[in-house]
Amino acid sequence: MRRCRLHVLGASGSGTTTLARALANHWSVPHADADDYFWVPTDPPYVEKRPEGDRLSLMRSVFVPREAWVLSGSMIGWGDAVVDECDAIVFLALDPEERIRRLQAREVHRRADRPFDADAWEVFLEWARGYDDPVFDGRSLVAHERWLGERRQPVLRLDSAARPEELLHAVLDWVPDP
C-alpha cells in the first residue's frame, strides 16, 4: 500500500473532507482539514480567523513532519509552504447545483442541535455560489485552476458526483510513486 502526503481540494460541498477522511482511514494516517487551522475554535464556529503565522506553525507542529497524511480544504493565499510538502494533489469538481444541494443538506444536519443563524447561513451560501462565477473575488474555480497550474505535484482531477467508494479507489489506484 502506497501512502503519501496528499492534498484534497475543491469547492465547498464537493466532498473534499469526506474523501480525505476515507483516504486517511484507509492508510491509517492523520487527516487534517484546513478550516481547523484557518479558524479559531469558537461557538458559533467560523467567525474568528487565526493569524496566518499561527496557522502554519500549528500545522507544522501537529502533522506536517509525519511521513504521510491527508490534508483537505483550500489554502490558497496562505498555505503554499505546507502544500509544497505534499506528494500529490486531488482536485474534486462537482456540478454547482449538486454542490449547493449538498451544502443545504449538511447544514440541516449541523444545526439539528444548535441555534440557527439565518443571516450567517445566507452569507455563506452566497459565498459558496460565487465559486463558479469567473469574476468572484474569493475561493473560486478560476483561482483554483490558476493555483493548480503553478503546482509541481501531479494532480488527479475527479468528478465528485461519483460514489465515495469509487473516488477512494480512483485515488488509491492513481497515487504516484515519490
Buried (B, 14 or more C-beta within 10 A) or exposed (E): EEBBBBBBBBBBBBBBBBBBBBBBEBBEBEBBBBBBBBBBEEEEEEEEEBEEEEBBEBBEEBBBEEEBBBBBBBBBEBBEEBBEBBBBBBBBBBEBEEBBEBBBEEBEEEEEEEEEEEEEBEEBBEEBBBBBEEEBEEBBBEBBEEBBEEBEBEEBEBEBBBEEEEBBBBBBEEBEEE
